[in-house]
Amino acid sequence: QVQLVESGGGLVQAGGSLRLSCAASGSIASINLMGWYRQVPGKQRELVATVSGGSTIYADSVKGRFTISGGNAKNTVYLQMNSLKPEDTAVYYCNAKCILSRRDYWGQGTQVTVSS
């Protein structure tokens, strides 16, 4: 079992920055990949960024603005969000994937609101 706890969400004006953190505990040695997803009401949860072994993937909508880091020790992952836009408003969820057990773990989510 893996437990994920996010922090760092909040309200910010357009053009501002926020940094999200996700702390993993439990069977962290089993984690192969960590990442961030986001969801707005009425829409599907979408990928924001992932990190695994130093390799990163970003959604086109956040490239050049967001940076994912950490995950190497598989216990903490960060999402630095710069030049925030109102369309970045969503609940952001931390995710950990364990390939061997085929398990997906999710945090409770943290609200990010960007005002125009």
Secondary structure, DSSP 8 states (H G I E B T S, - for coil): -EEEEEE--EEEETT--EEEEEEEEESGGG--EEEEEEE-TTS--EEEEEEETTEEEE-TTTTTTEEEEE-TTSSEEEEEE-S--GGG-EEEEEEEEETTTTEEEE---EEEEEE-
